[in-house]
Amino acid sequence: MNRFFALACAAAFPLAASAQIYFSDDFEVDPTTNYSFNSSVAGDLPANNLNNEANYFFDYSSVGIPLAPNSAAGGTRGLKMETNVIGSGVFSGFSTSPLGLSLSGDYTLYFDAWINFQGPFPGGGSGTTQMLFAGIGVAATSTQFPGTNINGVGFSATGDGGTSADYRAYTAVGSPLDPSTGVYAAGSHSTARNNTDPYYAGFVGTVPAAQTAWANGQGFFDQTGSTNPGAQGMAWRRWKIQKTGTSASWYIDGLRIATVDNVNFTGDNFYVGMFDINASSSTQPISRDLLFGLVDNVQVVPEPTSLVALGLGAAALLRRRRK
C-alpha cells in the first residue's frame, strides 16, 4: 500500500479518523513556555505575585484534591489559576492560550475543571466569588477579561454560587448576555443564570477529606462541608465548548448551559482563565492556598461532520486515481 493510499484510507473512514486530536495537554511535563499569559493588569507575569497568577505545573494533590477523572494514574499536575490575590484588591482577570495553535472549521474544546475556595461552607469565606472562564475564537496573545476586552465568545461560572449570575456567556466587554436573549438552556427568566435555579440542582461539590486534613494542619478548621446546590465548586467537572459554524454551545458534565449564535470569531485559538467580579481581595491568608481554579486534560478535537466531509473527499480522490 503506497503512502498516498494509506493516508487517503485513514481520511476516508471517519470512525478511525475520529481519534484525531488538534491539541492536547495533560500538564504532566511542564508546559509553561508553550502558553501566553494575558493579564488585565499591566506588568503582570504568571508568578510575580502582583495580581493574577498561573502555575502550569501545579501538583494539586498537595492540597488534597483528587485525581481528575480523565487523568492517568498518578497524573495530578494541572494548570492552577489565581486572580485578585490577597492584598491586590483590583477588579481583574487573565486568560492563557497555547502558542502556535491555529484552529479552523468546527471543533470541540474539552477540559477537566475544578474551582476551589476556602470555607466556611456552603457559602465560603471572604472574597471567594471568582469565576473560571473559557472561550474560543481569539488570538493567542489577546487578553480576555470582561472588564477590558472580549473577543469571540466566552463562558464563565462561579465556584461558590455567590452571585445572581453564576453562569455567564459573553460576546462583548461589560455585562454578560441576559437571560432574555434566550442563550441559556435554563430558560429566559430572570434567575436562569443563578445557581439556585432548579436546572442546575444536580451540581453539588464536597470538600475532599484530604483537603480538610491539610487545612487543619495549617490551623484552618473551616474547610469541611459541601457547596450550595447548583454551585460548581469543590468537584471535578468536564467542560465542553462546541463550535459549529458561527454558533458555540457550552456544556458542563453533559448538561447544556448556553448556546450563542452568530458569533464573530476574530481569532483561531482558545483560552482558559480566571477573573474576580469584585475589586476587594480575600482577607483570609489561607486563600492563597485554597482560592483558585484548576484546568487539566485539555483536548481540542474536530467535529465528526468535518471528518465525514474529509473522508468523502479522500474517497473521491481514490476513485480518480484508480481510473
N, C-alpha and C positions, 0 to 999 in steps of 0.2 A: 504494500500500500504506500503510495507516494505521500510526501508531506502535505501537498495541497489537499489530497483526498482525505487525509486524516483530519486536518483542520476543518474542512467543509463538513465532514460527517459529524464532528463534535458540535458544530453550529446547527446542523440540520435536525438534531434531536433535542428538543427543549428540555426534556426531563433530565438528560445528562448535563446539559448546559446550565441547569438551574443552580448548580453548585458554584457558579461563577460569583466572585466577590469583587466589588470595585475597591473596597477599603476595609481593613480590619485592624484592630489594636486591642490587645488584652493587657497592656501596660506592664507585662512581666519583665520586659527589657526596657530600661529607662529610655523613653522616647522624647525627652524634654526638648531637644533641638529640632524635633520634627514638627513642632507646633508654633504658631504665632500666639502671642499673649496680648490681647487688645483691651486695655483698661480705659474706663471713662475718666480716670484721674491722671493728669499729666505727670510724667516721670515715674509712673508705677511700673514695677517689674514683678515677675512671678514670686520672688521670695525676698523682697526688700522691706517687708513689714511696714509698708506705707499705708495701704488701704485694702487692696484686693490681692489675693494670693492664689497660686496654683502649684500643687505638687503632683507631678505627673508619674511619680514612682512611690506612692504612699502605700505602706502596708497597713491596711485598715483593720487587720486582726489585732493590731497593737492597742486599739481602743475597743476591743470586744465586739466587733462587727463580724458576722458570719460570712462564709464564702458566698460570693454571688452565684446565683443559680446557673449561670452559663459559663462558669469558670472551671478549668481543670483542677483536679485535686491539688490543694496547696497553693493555688494561684490567687493570693489575697492582695495583690498590688492593684492599684487603681488611680484614677485622677481625683485628687482632693481639691475642692474649690471653696475658698473663703472670701467673703465680701464684707466691707464695712467693719474691719477688725476692731477689736476693743481699743477705744481711745481715739479712733479716727473721726467718727461722727459725721459722715458725709453720705448723702444720698448718692449711691454709686453702684457700679457693677462692672463686669468684664465678660468677654467672650473669648474663646480659644478655638482655633481651626487648624486642621492639618495643612502643612505647607506642600505645595506641588500637586494638589488634587484638583482635577477638573472633571466634574460630573456633567453628563448630558442625558437627554431622554428622560424616561420615567424610572424612578428608583425608590428604594425604601431605606431609611436610616433606622437602625435598631441600636439600643444600648440598655444595659442594666443601670438603674439609678437608685440611690439611697440618699434621703435627706435626714441628717442627724440634727438634733437640737437638745439643749440641756433642760432639765426639769425645773420646777415640779410639774408632773403630768396630771391631767392631759394637756393643759394649755401651754406649758413651757414657761421658762424663766424670762428675764428681761432681754429684749432685743432679738427674740427668736423668729420673728416673722420675716423670713427671707424666701427667695424664690429660685428654684432651679429652672434653668432656661435652655431652650434648644431651638434650632431653626435651620432652614435651608434657603438656598438661592442667594448667597452672599459671596463677597470677595474674602479671601483668606485673611487679609490684614485689616479688615474693617471692624471697628468696634460696634458691637450690637448691645445696646442698652436703651431701655425705653425713655430715659431722660435726655438722651442726646442724639441717638441715631438708630433707626431700624430699617433694614433692607430685607427684601424677600418676605418671609413670614416666620414668626417666632411664637413659641408656646411656652408657658411657664406655670409652675404650681408651687404653692407653699407646702412646708412640711408640717406646720402646727395648726393649719386651718384658722389662722389668726386674722383674716380679712373677710370682707363681704364678697371678695372676688378671688377665690383661691385657685381657680383655673382660668387662665387667660390666653387669648390669642391676640397677636399684634401684627399689624401691617404698616404702622407708622409710629412716629415719635408721639409720646404722650399716653393717653388713656388706652387701655385695651379695647378690643371690639366689644360692643354692648350686646347683651342677650337679644335685644330687639332686632339685631341683624340676622338672627337665625343660624349663626355659625355653630352654636353649642348644641351638642346632642341631647343635653338635659332639657332643652326647651328654650323658649323665648321669654319666659317670665323673669322677673327681676332677680330672683335668687338662683338662677340657673348656673351661676359661677361659684356658688358658695358650697363649702364642704358639707353644710347641713342639708343640702338638697338630697332627697331620697335616692336620686340617681347614683350618687357616689357612696351609698351606705356600705357597700362591700369592702371599702378600703379602711382598714384599721391596722395600726402598727403597734408593736410592743417592744419595750427596751430589752435588748438581749441580756440574759443573766450575766454573761461575761463582761458586758459594759457596766452593769450595776456594780459588780465586784471591783472592776478597775476604778470606777468613780469613787467608791467607798474608800479605796486605798489612797485616793487623793484628798480625802476629807470632805467629799461632796456626797451627801446622802439622799439627794432628791432624784437620782437617776434611776427611777423604777416606775413601772406602770405602763399604761397604754395611751395612745393618742385619742383624740376625739374621732368619732365615726366620720368617714369621708375625707380625713386628712391623709396626706401622702407620706408622712414621716415615719421613721423607725421601721422600715421594711424595704426589702428589695422589690423594685418594680421594673417591669420591662416596658420601656418607651419605644414607640414606633411612630415615625413620621413618613407618610407615604406621599410621594409626588406623582400625580397623574395629570399630564398636560399642564394646565395653569391652576390646578387645584392641589391643595395639601390637606391631608387628614392626619389627625393626632390620636393615638391610642395609648392607653396605659393598661397593661395586663389584659389586652384584648378588648377592653371597653373603649368604644369610640368617644372621645372627649369633644372634638371640634373638627369641622371641615370648613376651610376657607377657599372660596373660588376666585377666579380672575386675579391671581397673584402676579405681581410684577417681579419675576425672578431676575434680579440685577447681577447676580454672580453665579458661579458654578461650584460652590463649596457649601459646607455645613458648619455649624458651630454648636458648642455647648457652653454654658456659663452659669454665673450666679449674679443676682442683684438684690439689693435691700430696698424695700419700699419706703423706709423711714431714714431720716438723717441721723437719728441717735444710734449709738452703738450699745451693745450689751454692757451692763455694769458688773457682770459676773466674770471673774478671772478664768473660771473653768470653761468659759465659752470658747477660748482659743483652742481647746482640745475637743469640744463637743458640738460646736455650731459650724456645720459645713455641709456641702453636698458632695456626693461621690458619683463617678461615672466609671463603668467597667464594661469590657466586652463589646466594643463598638464595632458595628458592621454596616456597610452600605452595599446593597445588592440590587441588581437590575430587576425590574418588574417582569413577570413571566410573559406578558404580552409582547414586550420588547424582544425577548428571547425567541418567541414563536416567529415573529417577523424576521429575525435574523436567520432562523432555521429555514424558513421558506425561501429566503434569498439564496442561502447556500445550496439548497436543493436545486434551485433553478440553474445555478452555476454548474452544478454537477451534470445536469441534463445536457447543457450546452457543450460541455467538454466531451461527452460521450458521442455526440453527433459526428 
